[in-house]
Amino acid sequence: MPQLNPSPWFFVMVITWMTMILLITKLTTTQTHTTPTKTPKPNYTQSTWPW
């Protein structure tokens, strides 16, 4: 019985992590697409964000 309890929690944790990663990637992609290519400080953005 104790071995069956952690399995659903692990499954839920994996689902939550996957959704969070997907949301973060979508947010980053939308931000990069929405932001103009000619930023006032291109060097600063490039140094902070490698991609």
TORMAR-957741 format. One record per residue: residue number from 0; residue in one letter; x, y, z of N, C-alpha, C in turn. Coordinates in steps of 0.001 Angstrom, whole numbers, plus 500000, padded with zeros to 6 digits. Layout:
# residues N
REC  pos  code     nxx     nyy     nzz    caxx    cayy    cazz     cxx     cyy     czz
REC  NUM     a       X       Y       Z       X       Y       Z       X       Y       Z
...
This chain:
# residues 51
REC  pos  code     nxx     nyy     nzz    caxx    cayy    cazz     cxx     cyy     czz
REC    0     m  500821  498778  500000  500000  500000  500000  500858  501277  500000
REC    1     p  501859  501383  500831  502641  502639  500840  503355  502908  499522
REC    2     q  503639  501851  498749  504310  502060  497465  503349  502615  496411
REC    3     l  502062  502349  496557  501103  502833  495563  500770  504313  495772
REC    4     n  500968  504820  496967  500615  506214  497225  501510  507224  496484
REC    5     p  502812  507080  496478  503656  508092  495802  503489  508130  494290
REC    6     s  503037  507052  493679  502959  507021  492207  502024  508092  491633
REC    7     p  500777  508238  492115  499926  509302  491558  500481  510696  491823
REC    8     w  501108  510889  492978  501694  512196  493258  502834  512488  492292
REC    9     f  503620  511484  492014  504714  511668  491048  504160  512004  489669
REC   10     f  503070  511316  489298  502440  511581  488002  501934  513014  487932
REC   11     v  501288  513460  488988  500772  514841  489029  501932  515840  488985
REC   12     m  502995  515543  489695  504153  516437  489696  504760  516550  488302
REC   13     v  504853  515431  487616  505401  515440  486256  504511  516284  485342
REC   14     i  503200  516119  485469  502263  516881  484633  502401  518382  484921
REC   15     t  502483  518720  486199  502612  520130  486557  503922  520710  486024
REC   16     w  505023  519947  486156  506307  520429  485651  506268  520603  484141
REC   17     m  505648  519668  483442  505552  519772  481988  504757  521010  481587
REC   18     t  503631  521231  482267  502813  522401  481941  503579  523695  482238
REC   19     m  504285  523716  483350  505054  524910  483699  506137  525186  482667
REC   20     i  506829  524133  482245  507882  524296  481241  507283  524798  479931
REC   21     l  506156  524226  479538  505503  524654  478301  505068  526113  478395
REC   22     l  504503  526484  479523  504063  527878  479697  505262  528829  479667
REC   23     i  506332  528443  480310  507525  529298  480341  508099  529446  478931
REC   24     t  508171  528351  478200  508703  528419  476840  507809  529277  475953
REC   25     k  506500  529124  476101  505572  529934  475305  505721  531411  475651
REC   26     l  505855  531701  476949  506012  533104  477360  507301  533684  476802
REC   27     t  508376  532946  476868  509658  533442  476366  509599  533646  474849
REC   28     t  508998  532711  474139  508914  532831  472679  508041  534018  472302
REC   29     t  506919  534199  472993  506037  535331  472691  506745  536646  472997
REC   30     q  507479  536687  474104  508197  537917  474454  509251  538241  473396
REC   31     t  509985  537259  472951  511026  537506  471948  510386  537944  470632
REC   32     h  509231  537354  470299  508562  537720  469053  507940  539109  469150
REC   33     t  507373  539414  470307  506695  540705  470459  507707  541843  470567
REC   34     t  508819  541600  471238  509801  542668  471414  510446  543004  470062
REC   35     p  510652  544275  469784  511266  544669  468505  512726  544239  468434
REC   36     t  513216  544086  467228  514608  543646  467055  515574  544753  467465
REC   37     k  515206  546008  467210  516091  547128  467560  515743  547635  468954
REC   38     t  516390  547032  469959  516152  547445  471345  517126  548564  471704
REC   39     p  516776  549406  472660  517692  550488  473060  519021  549972  473607
REC   40     k  518971  548790  474259  520212  548214  474798  520363  546769  474300
REC   41     p  520785  546554  473051  520920  545190  472535  522020  544401  473239
REC   42     n  523107  545072  473602  524208  544372  474265  523782  543841  475625
REC   43     y  523023  544648  476347  522589  544220  477687  521669  543012  477598
REC   44     t  520728  543036  476660  519795  541913  476511  520548  540664  476061
REC   45     q  521482  540818  475157  522226  539653  474678  523071  539043  475787
REC   46     s  523657  539889  476624  524505  539351  477699  523665  538623  478746
REC   47     t  522466  539184  479041  521641  538548  480066  520952  537309  479512
REC   48     w  520437  537407  478290  519723  536255  477700  520553  535692  476549
REC   49     p  521145  534512  476721  521991  533942  475657  521220  533705  474358
REC   50     w  519950  533325  474473  519186  533096  473246  518556  534406  472833
